[in-house]
Amino acid sequence: MTSVFRSATKALRVRSKLGATRAFTSSRCTLQEALRPASLSTYTDEEQMLREAVKRFATDVVAPKVREMDENESMDPSIIQGLFDQGLMGIETNADHGGAEASFTAAIIAIEELAKVDPSVSVLCDVHNTLVNTVLRKYGTEEQKTKWLPQLAESKLGSFCLSETSSGSDAFALKTRAQKDGSNWILNGSKMWITNSYEAEVFLIFANIDPSKGYKGITCFLATKDMGIKIAKKEQKLGIRASSTCTLDFDDLKIPDDNIIGGEGKGYKIAIEILNEGRIGIAAQMLGLAQGAFDKSVPYTYQRQQFGQPIGTFQGMAFQIAQAAIDIESARLLTYNAARLKEEGKPFTKEAAMAKYWASVVAQKVSGSAIEWAGGVGFTRETGIEKYWRDSKIGAIYEGTSNIQLNTIAKFIQKEYS
């Protein structure tokens, strides 16, 4: 298993050193072919290699542990270690810092494939890559990148700490404060709903250094668990139970001045830009979830017979399955379009909001239907189908609620037409 991932990441690194240009088409193509428009389901050789490798890892390593992790509401440490061993925790990080030096779309592919088997493992990988790693890659100093990116690629899980009791959708009403103390900063406050926080060793914490400046005082700090971060509560959730979600307390947490990311007062800009990218990651998670539920339930409808024929061949059910396939494909196109736009350096905020909103709608709809298609069997925990529906609910909530996504889309439409 490891050799497959190593060969995939090695191929990516070789192409990077050769200065190869990533395109929609295969890496072995003529200039004319490279300039020819391609479908959104066309991937580079490396992206396809990665998809196949992640699929194999998810099937062989993750799948046998899914039910146990869900029942125990705990991530198996061997799964986290496996993600590191397979090179999936530094997908976009460059090779000099221990990463795979792959594309953003490659990260989206990995998130989707993991979610087909377990959305809890998928979101762990997603937050680590699209939020934590990306903040350091884009806004960290060279010294910070050299120090932290190799650790995040090879051994230490990251967590993104923004939400608080009074700052959910209104994220920048946060009350965590930081005061300068010589060459350090002293943080006091708390964070809620923090993904990966139980297992994480590296935390990006947003705190206000000057409340009189409002959101312009918000600053991003990097802290490690051994600095004194306290886990006040580990949430018991409806879904994605193996993914830890905790309340964190900071009591006179001392952080070196060198651990400010992006500069004082730049936290607002960092969070806004990174969450736009992160929403594509959540769209990929919801897309994979919907496909996973579909893949588990549909075969059953052609095996289960009633009234002398497979239940999936009755028109009423056949039409439902067809509609679900259309919905999944539409979510896939929105998600990969947003990912490619981001890679090309084009505006993608509206497209990311559309992808995140629609993929979460589709995930909930398809996973709910999948239970019904399998009847009583689908309602039991034994098949794992019902877990997809439980996991789907979070898609409309985290990294921007569905109403926030609709509001973002509406503002773009208003700007365009008014």
Summary of the structure (lengths in Angstrom):
residues: 418
radius of gyration: 21.6
end to end distance: 54.8
largest distance: 79.9
contacts: 1504
relative contact order: 0.10
helix: 60%
strand: 14%
